[in-house]
Amino acid sequence: MEIISFLLEGLKTLEYRGYDSAGLAVLNEEGALCRARAKGRVAELEARVAEQGVTGQVGIAHTRWATHGVPAERNAHPHVSGGLAVVHNGIIENYAELKDRLQALGYVFTSDTDTETIAHLVQACLAGESGFVGESQGACVDLFSAVRCAVSHLEGAYALAVVREEEPESLVVAREGSPLMLGVGEHGHYAASDASALLSVTNKMVYLENGDVGRLTREAIELIDGKGQPVTREVITSSLSAEAVELGQYRHFMQKEIFEQPQALGNTLEMLSGAGCLQPGIFGADAAGVLTDVDSVLILACGTSSYAGNTARYWIEQLAGLPCNVEIASEYRYRVSVANPRQLVVVISQSGETADTLAALHHAKSLGHRHTLAICNVPESAIVRETSLRFITRAGPEIGVASTKAFTTQLSALFLLTLLLAKGNGRLTDARSDDGLDASQEQDFLAELRHLPVAVEKVLALEPEIEAWAQRFADKQHALFLGRGRHYPIAQEGALKLKEISYIHAEAYPAGELKHGPLALVDAEMPVVVIAPNDELLEKLKANMQEVSARGGELFVFADGCSKVAESEGINILRLPEHYGLLSPVLHVVAQQLLAYHVALVKGTDVDKPRNLAKSVTVE
């Protein structure tokens, strides 16, 4: 089958993961290697392919998020050496050393990337270059053995695919640290870094393990593991559908995903629909024993997921009575920490392939942590496979780079975990009063969770008022977000959303810290966004708001319907329909998502693909 249209559509599906440049290479009917590359979006590549008249039935393609080398056509994948081409996700840590050795052998580099090193290294293995193949081995006989030889010299993370003119019927792949899966189709076999790119041809997936090297032909898949032994990996039918990754009626994927949150929360909490009480089994077969044995919690995550963890810290310590620490995953393994075998290590990742979070998990396990739990949106991901317990958030595919529905479903999963930890510690009442009335805290919390999708729907109905606010941010360069208690991490997430997609510099502070420094920045040109639920800290927060007003700052306050905060000159109030107690952070963050989205629209930025960012950070 003609492969060009499939490659281009697959790149468009995955463009949210990198969009600095794009390229493809195919073997045409004569077996000759044809390559097309372009700086910028896939649309630029599509025009280049049409201009060059590239065709073929075997090919590889890539859309790039720049690590080594600036965004430029010369740095775009695929990279070639002789008659072979390679695409690669990940980072090769020892590429500089390999490059020096290859240059000494006469290999010429035309890019600034680490990936070009792989292409020349495979070629060196095919040529039997001394120092890359054993003296008794000689030149590798085919591409499969050459790729096996090449990856034995690589240090770092990679998911790669290689084609060669002399073997026009096959494609060779290898995986270490970066996600890679194979598609089993009716008319051939495919490889991709994300299942969504393959849904147009198949929903049957083979997920490669670290160390796997494979050869794909139209008829078969041949795999060996990291020890060089033949291996068969299970074929899994993906639950994703092609429609799930389509834009539909919405202007942007971010907008679509914001409005999908009631459904995503309903799907994630579906097990509660008929449940009379919480069962530990929702976190895995061994959860009952683990959750009653743990004496503390350590949460490891990056970015938005870390703010979910920070919110959960308030819940866990208040309800379950367990110490909880939250660490940025990218920092955790680079400091000396004290391991506790009875601590529950919770790793949170939308994709389940976040390199820093995976590395943090490996480090925790190496220190002797034996209780591990993954909260993740992708059931087949590496993080899910490497933890003893797991909870799959059923948010569906999230395409927009700025996470929305993944975050709120993570919060719902973390609240379930909190309730089970509290129940295991005997801190949830579960009895009836003398008059027969149900006094169970557990039942009350379950009822609130079941109602959560409806409560979020009511927040989404406030979009017109939030859109009006957004107009007043259009000419601003800076913004300050304030929250207290469990809403401080939500203020952090609100600031992150605004800076990610509108490029307005935004920072969040605990409101009580205002007078300890950031108040010096407040003036009429810096909008101050305040999260003001009707909770035990509201009066303290109102005093902080007065500090802003006294300095001429303009306040944009997300309050509850019952919050006694009055609107006046310089104080704009938007009242959420209901106060939601401990789950209030979920509602308040949805309102801030809408604010960031509409500010970005006003400023005319690329909402789904903000500059310099990628969706799944699979490199350190």
KEVOFI-211714 format. One record per residue (C-alpha): residue number from 1; x, y, z; residue in one letter. Coordinates in steps of 0.05 Angstrom, whole numbers. Example, Ala and Ser with C-alpha at 12.3 -4.5 7.8 and 13.67 -1.06 7.14 Angstrom:
2
LOLUM   num        X        Y        Z   residu
LOLUM     1      246      -90      156        A
LOLUM     2      273      -21      143        S
//
This chain:
620
LOLUM   num        X        Y        Z   residu
LOLUM     1        0        0        0        M
LOLUM     2       22       71      -13        E
LOLUM     3       51       94       54        I
LOLUM     4       58      170       46        I
LOLUM     5      -13      190       67        S
LOLUM     6       -9      143      127        F
LOLUM     7       57      173      150        L
LOLUM     8       32      244      143        L
LOLUM     9      -33      231      179        E
LOLUM    10        5      195      234        G
LOLUM    11       51      256      242        L
LOLUM    12       -9      302      246        K
LOLUM    13      -38      259      301        T
LOLUM    14       28      262      340        L
LOLUM    15       45      334      324        E
LOLUM    16       26      355      395        Y
LOLUM    17       87      316      419        R
LOLUM    18      136      359      379        G
LOLUM    19      129      410      323        Y
LOLUM    20      196      443      311        D
LOLUM    21      207      405      246        S
LOLUM    22      184      343      210        A
LOLUM    23      209      294      159        G
LOLUM    24      200      226      127        L
LOLUM    25      239      175       87        A
LOLUM    26      211      121       42        V
LOLUM    27      236       66       -2        L
LOLUM    28      206       75      -71        N
LOLUM    29      187       21     -121        E
LOLUM    30      259       17     -145        E
LOLUM    31      283        9      -73        G
LOLUM    32      316       77      -72        A
LOLUM    33      314      118       -8        L
LOLUM    34      275      184      -16        C
LOLUM    35      275      236       40        R
LOLUM    36      236      300       51        A
LOLUM    37      244      347      111        R
LOLUM    38      219      415      131        A
LOLUM    39      226      463      189        K
LOLUM    40      160      478      225        G
LOLUM    41       95      441      224        R
LOLUM    42       73      378      188        V
LOLUM    43       36      421      138        A
LOLUM    44      103      447      114        E
LOLUM    45      128      376      104        L
LOLUM    46       65      357       68        E
LOLUM    47       76      412       17        A
LOLUM    48      149      391        9        R
LOLUM    49      129      319       -3        V
LOLUM    50       79      340      -57        A
LOLUM    51      131      384      -89        E
LOLUM    52      183      328      -91        Q
LOLUM    53      134      274     -113        G
LOLUM    54      157      225      -59        V
LOLUM    55      123      157      -60        T
LOLUM    56      137       90      -27        G
LOLUM    57      109       29        8        Q
LOLUM    58      159       24       66        V
LOLUM    59      177       86      105        G
LOLUM    60      190      123      170        I
LOLUM    61      170      193      193        A
LOLUM    62      182      239      252        H
LOLUM    63      160      305      282        T
LOLUM    64      212      336      326        R
LOLUM    65      217      371      393        W
LOLUM    66      287      400      392        A
LOLUM    67      338      376      443        T
LOLUM    68      405      372      407        H
LOLUM    69      408      427      354        G
LOLUM    70      363      485      338        V
LOLUM    71      298      475      299        P
LOLUM    72      323      473      227        A
LOLUM    73      315      428      166        E
LOLUM    74      386      401      175        R
LOLUM    75      368      376      244        N
LOLUM    76      301      346      224        A
LOLUM    77      294      270      224        H
LOLUM    78      303      223      188        P
LOLUM    79      379      224      188        H
LOLUM    80      416      183      136        V
LOLUM    81      481      148      127        S
LOLUM    82      495      115       60        G
LOLUM    83      432       79       40        G
LOLUM    84      398       77      108        L
LOLUM    85      355      126      147        A
LOLUM    86      335      130      221        V
LOLUM    87      284      166      264        V
LOLUM    88      293      170      339        H
LOLUM    89      258      193      402        N
LOLUM    90      300      202      464        G
LOLUM    91      370      226      482        I
LOLUM    92      436      190      470        I
LOLUM    93      480      210      528        E
LOLUM    94      546      185      499        N
LOLUM    95      534      213      429        Y
LOLUM    96      594      261      433        A
LOLUM    97      643      204      445        E
LOLUM    98      612      162      390        L
LOLUM    99      613      221      342        K
LOLUM   100      687      232      353        D
LOLUM   101      702      159      339        R
LOLUM   102      658      158      277        L
LOLUM   103      688      222      250        Q
LOLUM   104      757      192      259        A
LOLUM   105      734      136      213        L
LOLUM   106      713      187      160        G
LOLUM   107      638      192      173        Y
LOLUM   108      613      262      157        V
LOLUM   109      561      296      201        F
LOLUM   110      513      347      172        T
LOLUM   111      469      361      233        S
LOLUM   112      477      381      306        D
LOLUM   113      435      322      332        T
LOLUM   114      452      261      373        D
LOLUM   115      407      221      326        T
LOLUM   116      454      226      266        E
LOLUM   117      504      188      308        T
LOLUM   118      457      128      307        I
LOLUM   119      452      128      231        A
LOLUM   120      528      128      223        H
LOLUM   121      536       77      279        L
LOLUM   122      489       28      244        V
LOLUM   123      527       39      180        Q
LOLUM   124      593       26      217        A
LOLUM   125      566      -40      243        C
LOLUM   126      545      -60      172        L
LOLUM   127      615      -43      148        A
LOLUM   128      648      -82      205        G
LOLUM   129      687      -22      230        E
LOLUM   130      739      -40      282        S
LOLUM   131      718      -19      352        G
LOLUM   132      644      -25      337        F
LOLUM   133      640      -99      320        V
LOLUM   134      680     -156      350        G
LOLUM   135      743     -174      312        E
LOLUM   136      719     -245      303        S
LOLUM   137      649     -223      283        Q
LOLUM   138      663     -182      221        G
LOLUM   139      611     -139      186        A
LOLUM   140      539     -148      205        C
LOLUM   141      502     -188      154        V
LOLUM   142      437     -148      153        D
LOLUM   143      402      -87      183        L
LOLUM   144      372     -127      241        F
LOLUM   145      440     -150      266        S
LOLUM   146      470      -81      252        A
LOLUM   147      417      -47      295        V
LOLUM   148      430      -98      350        R
LOLUM   149      503      -82      346        C
LOLUM   150      492       -7      345        A
LOLUM   151      446       -4      406        V
LOLUM   152      497      -43      447        S
LOLUM   153      540       20      442        H
LOLUM   154      485       70      461        L
LOLUM   155      476      100      530        E
LOLUM   156      411      138      544        G
LOLUM   157      340      131      520        A
LOLUM   158      316      114      450        Y
LOLUM   159      258       89      409        A
LOLUM   160      284       83      338        L
LOLUM   161      263       57      270        A
LOLUM   162      311       44      212        V
LOLUM   163      302       29      138        V
LOLUM   164      355        9       86        R
LOLUM   165      356        9       11        E
LOLUM   166      386      -61        7        E
LOLUM   167      329      -89       49        E
LOLUM   168      268      -54       20        P
LOLUM   169      216     -102       50        E
LOLUM   170      233      -92      123        S
LOLUM   171      236      -41      180        L
LOLUM   172      279      -50      242        V
LOLUM   173      260      -20      309        V
LOLUM   174      291      -17      379        A
LOLUM   175      269        9      447        R
LOLUM   176      303       31      511        E
LOLUM   177      270       80      557        G
LOLUM   178      225      115      506        S
LOLUM   179      157       88      487        P
LOLUM   180      150       46      424        L
LOLUM   181       94        1      401        M
LOLUM   182       78      -40      340        L
LOLUM   183       12      -44      303        G
LOLUM   184      -14     -110      275        V
LOLUM   185      -55      -93      214        G
LOLUM   186      -91     -131      159        E
LOLUM   187      -43     -107      105        H
LOLUM   188       22     -100      143        G
LOLUM   189       57      -82      208        H
LOLUM   190       71      -13      236        Y
LOLUM   191      110       22      291        A
LOLUM   192       96       86      330        A
LOLUM   193      111      122      395        S
LOLUM   194       37      129      411        D
LOLUM   195      -22       84      395        A
LOLUM   196      -64      142      369        S
LOLUM   197      -20      146      307        A
LOLUM   198      -39       75      287        L
LOLUM   199     -114       76      299        L
LOLUM   200     -129       91      226        S
LOLUM   201     -101       23      207        V
LOLUM   202     -107      -21      269        T
LOLUM   203     -126      -24      342        N
LOLUM   204      -83      -85      356        K
LOLUM   205      -19      -64      390        M
LOLUM   206       46      -98      413        V
LOLUM   207       81      -58      468        Y
LOLUM   208      157      -67      466        L
LOLUM   209      197      -75      530        E
LOLUM   210      264      -42      544        N
LOLUM   211      319      -76      506        G
LOLUM   212      274     -104      451        D
LOLUM   213      297     -103      379        V
LOLUM   214      248     -121      324        G
LOLUM   215      243     -132      249        R
LOLUM   216      177     -117      215        L
LOLUM   217      156     -141      146        T
LOLUM   218       88     -140      114        R
LOLUM   219       77     -212      136        E
LOLUM   220      111     -219      204        A
LOLUM   221      143     -189      267        I
LOLUM   222      208     -218      293        E
LOLUM   223      230     -196      364        L
LOLUM   224      289     -208      409        I
LOLUM   225      296     -183      480        D
LOLUM   226      354     -148      514        G
LOLUM   227      390     -214      525        K
LOLUM   228      386     -231      451        G
LOLUM   229      333     -285      461        Q
LOLUM   230      273     -292      414        P
LOLUM   231      211     -266      449        V
LOLUM   232      137     -259      436        T
LOLUM   233      100     -198      464        R
LOLUM   234       25     -200      476        E
LOLUM   235      -21     -169      424        V
LOLUM   236      -68     -121      460        I
LOLUM   237     -132      -92      431        T
LOLUM   238     -131      -17      446        S
LOLUM   239     -194       14      475        S
LOLUM   240     -179       80      438        L
LOLUM   241     -218       99      377        S
LOLUM   242     -198      143      319        A
LOLUM   243     -256      190      335        E
LOLUM   244     -228      202      405        A
LOLUM   245     -168      239      376        V
LOLUM   246     -208      281      327        E
LOLUM   247     -225      354      341        L
LOLUM   248     -300      349      325        G
LOLUM   249     -341      412      337        Q
LOLUM   250     -289      448      379        Y
LOLUM   251     -239      502      358        R
LOLUM   252     -181      471      395        H
LOLUM   253     -165      406      430        F
LOLUM   254     -155      444      495        M
LOLUM   255     -226      470      491        Q
LOLUM   256     -252      400      474        K
LOLUM   257     -215      370      533        E
LOLUM   258     -239      423      582        I
LOLUM   259     -311      407      563        F
LOLUM   260     -298      332      565        E
LOLUM   261     -283      336      639        Q
LOLUM   262     -352      317      665        P
LOLUM   263     -350      254      622        Q
LOLUM   264     -277      239      639        A
LOLUM   265     -293      245      713        L
LOLUM   266     -355      203      706        G
LOLUM   267     -315      148      670        N
LOLUM   268     -259      151      721        T
LOLUM   269     -308      145      779        L
LOLUM   270     -354       95      745        E
LOLUM   271     -339       41      796        M
LOLUM   272     -374       83      848        L
LOLUM   273     -441       84      812        S
LOLUM   274     -469       24      849        G
LOLUM   275     -418       16      904        A
LOLUM   276     -442       17      975        G
LOLUM   277     -371       28     1001        C
LOLUM   278     -300       36      977        L
LOLUM   279     -261      -26      960        Q
LOLUM   280     -184      -26      959        P
LOLUM   281     -185      -71      898        G
LOLUM   282     -195      -11      853        I
LOLUM   283     -120        2      862        F
LOLUM   284      -99      -70      849        G
LOLUM   285     -105     -141      876        A
LOLUM   286      -54     -128      931        D
LOLUM   287      -80      -60      952        A
LOLUM   288     -117      -83     1014        A
LOLUM   289      -54     -108     1047        G
LOLUM   290      -10      -51     1023        V
LOLUM   291      -55        7     1041        L
LOLUM   292      -63      -17     1113        T
LOLUM   293       12      -28     1120        D
LOLUM   294       38       39     1097        V
LOLUM   295       56       92     1148        D
LOLUM   296       68      151     1101        S
LOLUM   297       62      173     1028        V
LOLUM   298      113      200      978        L
LOLUM   299       86      229      914        I
LOLUM   300      132      237      854        L
LOLUM   301      110      276      793        A
LOLUM   302      127      333      745        C
LOLUM   303       91      396      723        G
LOLUM   304       15      394      727        T
LOLUM   305       17      325      758        S
LOLUM   306       59      351      815        S
LOLUM   307        6      403      831        Y
LOLUM   308      -45      346      835        A
LOLUM   309        2      313      885        G
LOLUM   310        9      377      925        N
LOLUM   311      -66      383      930        T
LOLUM   312      -71      310      952        A
LOLUM   313      -20      324     1007        R
LOLUM   314      -72      367     1043        Y
LOLUM   315     -125      313     1036        W
LOLUM   316      -81      255     1058        I
LOLUM   317      -54      290     1120        E
LOLUM   318     -122      317     1140        Q
LOLUM   319     -166      256     1128        L
LOLUM   320     -118      197     1132        A
LOLUM   321      -72      225     1185        G
LOLUM   322      -10      202     1147        L
LOLUM   323       52      244     1133        P
LOLUM   324       55      260     1059        C
LOLUM   325      113      289     1020        N
LOLUM   326      111      312      947        V
LOLUM   327      176      314      907        E
LOLUM   328      189      340      837        I
LOLUM   329      209      277      801        A
LOLUM   330      264      310      761        S
LOLUM   331      299      331      826        E
LOLUM   332      284      271      871        Y
LOLUM   333      338      224      848        R
LOLUM   334      392      277      850        Y
LOLUM   335      391      287      925        R
LOLUM   336      405      242      984        V
LOLUM   337      339      219     1014        S
LOLUM   338      320      171     1070        V
LOLUM   339      282      110     1046        A
LOLUM   340      224       81     1085        N
LOLUM   341      202       11     1063        P
LOLUM   342      133       23     1093        R
LOLUM   343      122       87     1053        Q
LOLUM   344       74       86      994        L
LOLUM   345      108      116      933        V
LOLUM   346       57      146      885        V
LOLUM   347       79      164      815        V
LOLUM   348       32      207      773        I
LOLUM   349       37      216      698        S
LOLUM   350      -14      229      643        Q
LOLUM   351       25      189      591        S
LOLUM   352       59      139      637        G
LOLUM   353      123      151      597        E
LOLUM   354      148      215      630        T
LOLUM   355      223      203      632        A
LOLUM   356      237      240      697        D
LOLUM   357      180      206      734        T
LOLUM   358      201      137      709        L
LOLUM   359      272      150      731        A
LOLUM   360      247      174      799        A
LOLUM   361      207      110      807        L
LOLUM   362      268       68      789        H
LOLUM   363      309      107      840        H
LOLUM   364      257       97      895        A
LOLUM   365      255       23      882        K
LOLUM   366      331       19      884        S
LOLUM   367      329       51      953        L
LOLUM   368      285       -5      979        G
LOLUM   369      215       25      971        H
LOLUM   370      170      -35      958        R
LOLUM   371      100       -4      958        H
LOLUM   372       90       32      892        T
LOLUM   373       27       59      859        L
LOLUM   374       18       90      790        A
LOLUM   375      -38      140      774        I
LOLUM   376      -38      144      699        C
LOLUM   377      -83      154      639        N
LOLUM   378      -51      101      594        V
LOLUM   379      -61       29      617        P
LOLUM   380       -5        0      573        E
LOLUM   381       48       51      593        S
LOLUM   382      115       36      626        A
LOLUM   383       97       67      693        I
LOLUM   384       35       23      700        V
LOLUM   385       76      -39      683        R
LOLUM   386      130      -22      735        E
LOLUM   387       88       -9      798        T
LOLUM   388       56      -59      844        S
LOLUM   389       -9      -20      848        L
LOLUM   390      -43       23      795        R
LOLUM   391     -103       66      781        F
LOLUM   392     -122       83      710        I
LOLUM   393     -155      150      701        T
LOLUM   394     -204      142      644        R
LOLUM   395     -196      211      615        A
LOLUM   396     -187      188      543        G
LOLUM   397     -133      216      497        P
LOLUM   398     -108      285      516        E
LOLUM   399      -79      320      455        I
LOLUM   400      -72      393      478        G
LOLUM   401       -4      405      508        V
LOLUM   402      -33      442      568        A
LOLUM   403      -64      387      611        S
LOLUM   404     -136      395      633        T
LOLUM   405     -178      332      639        K
LOLUM   406     -117      290      659        A
LOLUM   407     -107      336      718        F
LOLUM   408     -179      334      745        T
LOLUM   409     -182      258      737        T
LOLUM   410     -116      253      774        Q
LOLUM   411     -147      294      831        L
LOLUM   412     -207      247      833        S
LOLUM   413     -161      186      836        A
LOLUM   414     -120      217      892        L
LOLUM   415     -183      233      932        F
LOLUM   416     -203      160      926        L
LOLUM   417     -135      140      951        L
LOLUM   418     -142      188     1009        T
LOLUM   419     -209      158     1029        L
LOLUM   420     -181       87     1027        L
LOLUM   421     -120      106     1069        L
LOLUM   422     -166      141     1118        A
LOLUM   423     -212       81     1121        K
LOLUM   424     -153       35     1133        G
LOLUM   425     -132       79     1191        N
LOLUM   426     -202       79     1221        G
LOLUM   427     -210      153     1209        R
LOLUM   428     -275      150     1169        L
LOLUM   429     -338      141     1210        T
LOLUM   430     -380       84     1183        D
LOLUM   431     -438       76     1231        A
LOLUM   432     -510       96     1239        R
LOLUM   433     -532      142     1294        S
LOLUM   434     -582      122     1348        D
LOLUM   435     -640      152     1309        D
LOLUM   436     -622      110     1248        G
LOLUM   437     -595      167     1206        L
LOLUM   438     -535      151     1163        D
LOLUM   439     -475      187     1194        A
LOLUM   440     -423      156     1150        S
LOLUM   441     -369      203     1126        Q
LOLUM   442     -351      151     1074        E
LOLUM   443     -421      154     1044        Q
LOLUM   444     -420      230     1044        D
LOLUM   445     -354      232     1007        F
LOLUM   446     -377      180      957        L
LOLUM   447     -439      221      943        A
LOLUM   448     -397      282      931        E
LOLUM   449     -353      244      882        L
LOLUM   450     -413      217      845        R
LOLUM   451     -440      288      839        H
LOLUM   452     -373      317      817        L
LOLUM   453     -387      312      741        P
LOLUM   454     -451      352      750        V
LOLUM   455     -416      405      792        A
LOLUM   456     -363      413      738        V
LOLUM   457     -417      421      685        E
LOLUM   458     -443      481      725        K
LOLUM   459     -374      513      725        V
LOLUM   460     -368      504      650        L
LOLUM   461     -433      543      643        A
LOLUM   462     -395      604      669        L
LOLUM   463     -354      607      605        E
LOLUM   464     -386      672      579        P
LOLUM   465     -368      710      642        E
LOLUM   466     -297      682      643        I
LOLUM   467     -290      700      569        E
LOLUM   468     -307      772      586        A
LOLUM   469     -253      773      639        W
LOLUM   470     -202      747      589        A
LOLUM   471     -208      811      547        Q
LOLUM   472     -178      850      605        R
LOLUM   473     -115      807      606        F
LOLUM   474      -99      818      533        A
LOLUM   475      -48      874      542        D
LOLUM   476      -18      849      608        K
LOLUM   477       52      822      614        Q
LOLUM   478       49      793      684        H
LOLUM   479       -3      762      730        A
LOLUM   480       -4      739      802        L
LOLUM   481      -45      680      828        F
LOLUM   482      -62      672      902        L
LOLUM   483      -91      614      941        G
LOLUM   484      -89      587     1011        R
LOLUM   485      -87      516     1039        G
LOLUM   486     -107      462      990        R
LOLUM   487     -123      517      938        H
LOLUM   488      -51      542      935        Y
LOLUM   489      -30      485      888        P
LOLUM   490      -92      502      847        I
LOLUM   491      -67      574      842        A
LOLUM   492        0      545      818        Q
LOLUM   493      -36      504      765        E
LOLUM   494      -76      565      743        G
LOLUM   495      -11      605      735        A
LOLUM   496       21      549      696        L
LOLUM   497      -38      545      648        K
LOLUM   498      -36      620      635        L
LOLUM   499       39      622      622        K
LOLUM   500       39      558      580        E
LOLUM   501      -11      580      528        I
LOLUM   502      -16      657      531        S
LOLUM   503       58      671      546        Y
LOLUM   504       38      719      601        I
LOLUM   505       88      713      658        H
LOLUM   506       47      686      716        A
LOLUM   507       68      665      786        E
LOLUM   508       29      635      844        A
LOLUM   509       39      648      918        Y
LOLUM   510        6      626      982        P
LOLUM   511      -35      688      997        A
LOLUM   512       -5      694     1066        G
LOLUM   513       64      704     1034        E
LOLUM   514       40      765      996        L
LOLUM   515       70      815     1045        K
LOLUM   516      135      776     1047        H
LOLUM   517      158      798      979        G
LOLUM   518      110      793      919        P
LOLUM   519       69      853      943        L
LOLUM   520      126      896      916        A
LOLUM   521      105      876      845        L
LOLUM   522       31      894      852        V
LOLUM   523        6      953      812        D
LOLUM   524      -51      970      765        A
LOLUM   525      -17      933      708        E
LOLUM   526      -12      866      744        M
LOLUM   527      -79      829      750        P
LOLUM   528      -84      787      813        V
LOLUM   529     -125      723      808        V
LOLUM   530     -151      698      875        V
LOLUM   531     -183      631      892        I
LOLUM   532     -233      647      948        A
LOLUM   533     -275      587      968        P
LOLUM   534     -320      592     1028        N
LOLUM   535     -274      553     1074        D
LOLUM   536     -239      563     1141        E
LOLUM   537     -186      609     1110        L
LOLUM   538     -233      657     1075        L
LOLUM   539     -227      713     1126        E
LOLUM   540     -151      709     1124        K
LOLUM   541     -154      711     1048        L
LOLUM   542     -199      773     1048        K
LOLUM   543     -146      810     1089        A
LOLUM   544      -94      791     1035        N
LOLUM   545     -141      818      982        M
LOLUM   546     -144      884     1018        Q
LOLUM   547      -69      888     1015        E
LOLUM   548      -74      884      939        V
LOLUM   549     -130      935      935        S
LOLUM   550      -92      984      978        A
LOLUM   551      -35      983      927        R
LOLUM   552      -80      996      867        G
LOLUM   553      -80      924      843        G
LOLUM   554     -140      896      806        E
LOLUM   555     -169      831      834        L
LOLUM   556     -203      775      795        F
LOLUM   557     -235      731      848        V
LOLUM   558     -262      661      837        F
LOLUM   559     -309      655      896        A
LOLUM   560     -363      606      917        D
LOLUM   561     -436      626      915        G
LOLUM   562     -437      631      990        C
LOLUM   563     -370      667      998        S
LOLUM   564     -382      734     1030        K
LOLUM   565     -336      773      984        V
LOLUM   566     -366      837      957        A
LOLUM   567     -353      864      887        E
LOLUM   568     -328      936      884        S
LOLUM   569     -281      981      845        E
LOLUM   570     -220      939      828        G
LOLUM   571     -251      875      855        I
LOLUM   572     -283      830      803        N
LOLUM   573     -322      770      830        I
LOLUM   574     -342      707      793        L
LOLUM   575     -383      660      837        R
LOLUM   576     -379      586      825        L
LOLUM   577     -448      554      832        P
LOLUM   578     -435      513      894        E
LOLUM   579     -385      504      950        H
LOLUM   580     -354      435      946        Y
LOLUM   581     -315      426     1010        G
LOLUM   582     -252      385     1004        L
LOLUM   583     -265      374      930        L
LOLUM   584     -270      449      916        S
LOLUM   585     -201      449      882        P
LOLUM   586     -230      409      824        V
LOLUM   587     -283      462      809        L
LOLUM   588     -236      521      818        H
LOLUM   589     -184      494      771        V
LOLUM   590     -235      484      715        V
LOLUM   591     -253      558      719        A
LOLUM   592     -179      576      714        Q
LOLUM   593     -170      530      654        Q
LOLUM   594     -225      569      618        L
LOLUM   595     -192      635      637        L
LOLUM   596     -124      613      608        A
LOLUM   597     -157      586      545        Y
LOLUM   598     -195      651      530        H
LOLUM   599     -136      696      546        V
LOLUM   600      -95      655      496        A
LOLUM   601     -150      664      444        L
LOLUM   602     -150      739      455        V
LOLUM   603      -74      742      448        K
LOLUM   604      -76      698      386        G
LOLUM   605      -26      645      409        T
LOLUM   606      -25      573      387        D
LOLUM   607      -69      543      441        V
LOLUM   608      -55      469      429        D
LOLUM   609       18      474      411        K
LOLUM   610       51      528      453        P
LOLUM   611      121      547      433        R
LOLUM   612      180      507      461        N
LOLUM   613      136      455      494        L
LOLUM   614      115      384      478        A
LOLUM   615       60      340      507        K
LOLUM   616       98      279      531        S
LOLUM   617      167      294      559        V
LOLUM   618      201      228      545        T
LOLUM   619      271      255      553        V
LOLUM   620      306      280      615        E
//
